[in-house]
Amino acid sequence: MKLYSVSDGPPSLACQQLLKALDIEYELINVDFGKSEHLTNEYEELNPQKEIPTLIDDDLIMGESNAILQYLADQYDSSGKLYPKEPKLRAIVNHRLCFNLALYYRNISEYVMAPIYYDYQRTPLGLKKTKMALDIFNTYLQRENSTYAAGNNLTIADFPLVTATMCLEAIDFQLDSWPYVVKWYENFKQKHPDLWEIAADGMREISYFEKNPPVSSVDHPIHPVRKNA
């Protein structure tokens, strides 16, 4: 098994967390986003979307971190707890995965990550959208009164939500206004320190680049590249 990953990318880190939780041996292949290695012809053959991560498991080649998480849990989690098969429980996990992808990580990434690596600015609108995402997640956790993102057991929904949230911690964004998010986030750290350390490695890298913005000499075909610090 191989995982093409970016070292500070929350979707990649979420997949690494699940692989660690499942105790699966795999080859980790770092893709240098700053050097646009994901835009090479070689990588495009693996992932026509030119996105990271990409998983290779025998003859299966797939991108999209949510799909990777779902596949790995279905294929390798003998306990059935990480991605429960009971329809209502699975529906909640699927919802949280979709919520993270469509709104939570999307808003956080635009506010935190894009201004570090590209020629974007943090704006009041970006902050408002980030707070809106936190408000919604806090409401879900409060309404369900659950220990984890999708119930009282660790599931694959927690990994992408944790790695999205750590982006905020990387820039010293205070979460005090969202007590249920804080409780869930700290619980994950305390109960799963080995999995948290995977996210923490990425967080330290993001935090470093927040203070020392990287300068890219490689033009990106979609996003305006940050040319100077």
N, C-alpha and C positions, 0 to 999 in steps of 0.2 A: 504494500500500500504506500502511496505517495500523497503528500499534501503540499500543493504550491500555495505559499502563504506570504503575506507581508507582515513584517515584524511588529508594527504598531497598529495594524488594521483590526478593528473590533470583530468583523465577520470571520476573519482568519483565526483570531484568538478564541472565539467561541467554538470553532471546530476543534482547535487544539485542546480546549478544556474537555470536550466530550471524548475525544480520543484518549485523554488521560484518565477520565472517569471510567472508561471501558477497558483500560489497561491494554490498549492495542499498540503493538509495535508498528512504526511507520517511518518512512523517510520524509523529513521536513526539508522542503526546498524553498529557500527564501527568494522571493521575487522583489527586486529593487524597484519600487514604484518611482522613486526620484529619478532614476535613469531610464524610466519608461520601458523596463523589460517586459511589462505586460502587453506592450504594443508591438512586440516582435512577431515576425511571421511564424516562428517556432511556437510561441505561446498561443497565437491565434488558432493554430491547428488543434490545440487542446481545448481552448475556450474561445469560440468565435465572438463572444461578448467582450472579450479582452478584460475581464474582471477577475478579481482575486477574492476568495480562494478557488482552487480547482482540486478535486479529489480524483485519484486513480486507484481503483480497487479491481485487480485482475483486468477484465475487459470493459469494466465500467469507467467511463470518464464523464465527470459532471462538475458543473459550477453551481452557483447559487447556494449560499451558506445554509439557508433554511432547508433546502432539499438535501444537502449533505448531512445535516443534523438528523433529519427524519430517516434517511436511508441508514445511517450508521446505527441509530437506535433500534430500528426495525430489524436490522441484520444481526447485530452483535450484542444487544442487551437482553440477556437471558432472564433477567428479573422482571422485565416488562414495566418497570417503574418510571424509567426516564422518558418514555413515550407511551403512555398507557393506551391499551387497545379498546377499553370501554368507551363507547362513542361520545358520551357527554364529557368525560374527563379529557379525552383526546381533543374534543372541540375547543375546550378552554386553552389547551396547550397551543393548538393551531391558531386560535385567536391572538394569543400573546405574541406568537411569532410574526403574524401579519401586522399586528399593531406596532411592533418594534420596527419592522421593515418599512412600513408605509408612513409612520408618523414619528415614533419616538427616536430611533437612531437617525432617521432622515433629518429631523429638526436639530438634533444635537450635533450631528456631523456638519451641517451647514454652518452652525454657530461656532463650533470648536475647531474642527479639522480644516475646513476650506480656507479660513484666513491664515492658518499656519503654512500651508503648502502652496496656496494659489493666491492670485491677486484679488482677494476678496476682503471686505471689511466686515467687522462685527457691527451690527446695526441694532437700533431699538426694535425693529420688526423681528430680527433674528432672535433677540432675547425674548420677546413676547411669545414667539412660537416655541422656544425651548421651555419656557415656563408653562405654556399650555400643555405640552407633552408631559411634563412632570405632574401637573395638576391631574391629568387624566389617569396616569399610572397610579398616583397616590389614591385616587378614588377607587380604582379596581382593587387595590390591596386592602383598602379600608372596607369596602363593600363585602369582599370575600372573607376578610379577617383571616387571611392565610399566611403561613410562614414563608412560603415561596411564591413565585410569580403566578403559578397556575395551580395552587393547592397547597397541601401540607407536606408534599414530597418534592424533592429536587427533580426537575424535569429539564428537557432540552430548551424549554422556554427561558430558563434562568440565564443560560450562558450568553445569548446575544444581548439581553437586557442588562446584565452585569457589565459586559464589555462596552456597551454604549454609555452606561452611567459613569464608568471610570474615566471617560473622556472629560467629563465635567470636573471630576476630582483633579485631573491632570492640570487644569488651569485654575485650581483653587476656587471653583464655583461652589458656593455654600448651599447645602441642601436642607438647611434647618427648617425651611418653610414647608417641607414635605415629609412629615415625621414617619409616615408609613413606608415611604421609599427608603429613608435612612434606616429604619428598623430591618427591612428586608435586605438591604445592601450590607449592613454590618453583620447580620446573621450569616449571610453567605461567606463573608470573609472569615468569620470565626469558626464555622462548621466545616469549611472546605478550604483550608489554607493552601493546600497543594494546587487546587484549581485556581484559587485567587492569585497565586503567584504568577501564573501565566498571564493574567490580565495586568498584574502589577508591573511586569516587565514592559509591556506595551505602554502602560501609563507613564513610567519613568522616561521612556523615549519621547512620548508626546510632550511631557513636561519640559524636557530638555529643549526640544525644538520650539516650544512656546517662548522660551527665554532666549533661544539662539536660532532664529528663523533660518531654515535651509535656503540656499540660493541654487536655483536650478538653471542649467544652461541648455536643457532639453525642452523644446517646445512640445506642448501637449495639444493634440488636435481639437480638443473640446474646451478644456479649462484654461484660462489665462495663467501662465506660469509666473510665479514670483521671481523676479529678476534680481532684486537686491534686498538686503536686510533692512 
